[in-house]
Amino acid sequence: MSPPGRPKGEYRSAQHEGTPVSPPGRPKGEYRSAQHEGTPVSPPGRPEGEDRNTRHEHSPSNRAFVVAVLGAESSGKTTLAGELGRALAARGRRVAVVGEALREFCDHEARTPRRDEQAAIAAEQAGRIEAAAAGAEIVIADTTALMIAVYSDLVFADTGLYPAAEAQQREYGLTLLTALDLPWRADGLQRDGPHVRKPVDRRIRAALARAGVGFVAIGGSGGARLEAALDAVDIALAAPR
């Protein structure tokens, strides 16, 4: 059931555009994003109430189905998350796409986080997903706390964030792992270079194995990548929950 005033088939992004703005009186160094609710965007040309997705039914009493998109840097996570959200909304699903807290931190602070800041960013990411799940049928998470745990391990040799992140990952309905078949591209402070992609990928796979979480590897380019992700979502939604 859609929340009051929200049409079925609505595509809702939990990621505001631009740099997070600190409330008055909050110094720049104190990062706390209020980004949980975004601007609703309905699929273009879709009449209110029309639902073309007849393959699967979702009970309003169920918790939102969360699709977690994981992967090393420059592997197309953000692009895939956005495209997947729009495609599912076009089928009549109520979708929320949750943006990446780490990216916003780097943009806002003009630096990468210190070791002591990692846990708060992981908690922020998990909190955004939980908040989005309260008002959507399907949540597409552009990374989860598991990615923060991986980077803490890679950069600081700190494995302390894994247990909580792995437990959270087990709660999500589907995990997609983006393949390393796209060319690496520079993208500000958040990217370290193509040499870190394989070590990050190995750590993600190892963490998912420890957590007992299966995943679907998503490769290809352009429309093929999106179609592979949609197929994975369709199969997961059709499976008994």
N, C-alpha and C positions, 0 to 999 in steps of 0.2 A: 504494500500500500504506500502510495506516495505521501510525503508529509504535506500538511495543508498548504495550498498555494503553489505546490511544485508539480508540474505536469509530468505524467508518465513519459519516459523516453528522454528525460532531461539529462544533459551532460553537464556535470558540475565539477569544476576544478578546484581542488583545495590549495592550489598554488597561485597566489597573486603574482602579477607581473611586476618586475622591478625589484629594487632593494628594500628589504624590510625596514620599516621606520620605527625607531625607538620612541616610546612615549615621552612627552615633555619631562625633562629633568633626569632622564636616564642617560648616563654616559655611554659613549659609543662602545666602549669595551664590554658593556654588559649586554649580552645577546639574549633576547627572549622574543621569539616570533609569535605574533598573534595570528599567524596564518593557519587557520583551520577551515574557514569557510571562504569560498571563492564566489565569483560571479557566475550565476547559472547561464548556460548556453544550450538552447534547444537545437536539435538537429535541423538543418535548413530544409524547408519544404515539407516537414512531417506534421500532419494535423494532430492536434492534441488528442491523446487517447488511442491513437493508432499504434498497434504493436505487430510488427512483422516477424518477430522472432517466435515462431510457433514450435521450435524444436524442444525447448526446455521451459519448464515452469518453475517459478521461484516462490516459495511460500513466504508471505510477509512476516510470519512468526520466526523465520530463520534469521540468524545473524547474517550480515552482508558477506558475500563471497569475496575474499581478498585474493587478488592476483599480484604476487610479488615479483617485480622485475629486477633481477640482479645481474651483475656483470662488471668486468674490468672497465677502466676508463676508455672512452672513445669507442665503445662497442654498441652504441645506438640505443641505450636504455631509455633516455628521455624522449627521443623521437618515437620509439616503439610504444612507450606508455601513452603518449598523447594520441597516436594513431589508433591504438587499441581502444582507448576510451571513446573516441569519436565513432569508431566502427560499431561498438556495442550499443552506444546511444542511438545510432541510426536504426538499430533493430528494435528499439523501443525499451531498452533497459535504462534504469536509473543508475547512472555511473558517476563516481567521483574519482578524479585522478589526484593523487597526493604527491606533491613535489618534494624535492630533495633538500632537507634541512642543511646538510653539509655544504651544498653549493651556495645557499643563501648566506651561511656564515662566512664563507670565503669572500663573497661579494661585499658583504656588509662591513667586515673587519679589514678587508684588503690584506689578508694573510690566511695561512692555514691554521687550524686549531692546535693548541698545545695539548700535551698528554692529559693534563688535568681537566680539559674541556671536552674531551671525547665522550665521556659518559652522559653529559647533559645533552649533547647533540643526538646521541643514540636514543635517549629518552624522548626528546622532541620528535624524532622521526616516528617512534612507536606510538606516541600520543596522537600525532596527526592521523595515523592510520586508524586508530581506535575511534577518534572523533568522527572521521569520515564514514566509518562503518555504521554509525548510529543513524545516518540519514540516507544511505544509499543501498541499492540492491547489489551492486558490484563495485568494489574498490580496486583501482589499479594503482599500486604503490611503486613509484619511481625510486627504487631501492628501499631497504629496510634497515633496522638497527644492525643486522648482520654485516652490512658493508662497513659500518663504522668500526665494528669489532675487527674486521679484516684489516682495515687500514691502521688501527691501533697496533695490531700484531706486526704488520709490515714495517711501519715507520718507527714505532717505539718499543718493539718486542714485548708488548703488553697484551697478554692473552686473557686478561681479567673480564673483558666484556663479552666473551664468547658464551658463557653459560646462559645468561639472561637472553641474549640475542637468539641463540639456538632454540630456547624454549618458546620464544615469541614466534619464531619462524614455523614451528610445528603447528601453530594455530591458524596459519593461512591456508587457503584452499588450494592454491596452485603456485608453484615457483617456476618462473621462466629464467633461464640463464642465457644471456646473449653471447653468441660466439665471437671469436676474435678474428672474423673474416672481413671486417671493415677496416679501411686504412685509418691509422692513428692521426688525429688532428689536434693541434694545440687549442686550448680553451681556458686561458687565464691561469690563475693560481692552482686550480684544482687538479691539473694534469701534470704528472711527473715525467712522462715520456713513455715511448713504446716498450721500453725494456721492463717496465713494471707490470705489463698486462698479463704475462704468463704466470708470474708469482702470485698475483692477485687471484687469477682464475683458479690456480691450484688450491689456494687457501679457502676460496668459496666452496669448492667441491669437497674439500676435507671437512669443513664445518657442516655442510649439509649431510655428509655421510655420518658424522658423529651424532647429529641431531636425528638421524633416521628420516630425513626429508628427501623425497624424490623430487626430481626436477625434469623439465623439458628444455633441451638445448635449442635455441632459436638462431638459425643462420640464414644466409641468403641476403639479397639486397632488394631494395624497393618493395614492391608489392608482395614478393615472395616471402619476405620476412614477416610482414603483417599477416599474410594468409596462414603461415605456419603457427603464429601465435593464436590466431582465431581458432584454428583447428584444435589446438591444445586446450583452449578455454572451453570450446564446445564439448570435448570429451570429458573434461573435468566436471562441467556442470551436469552432464548426463549421468555421471556416476552416482551411486547411492551415497548419501551424506549422513 
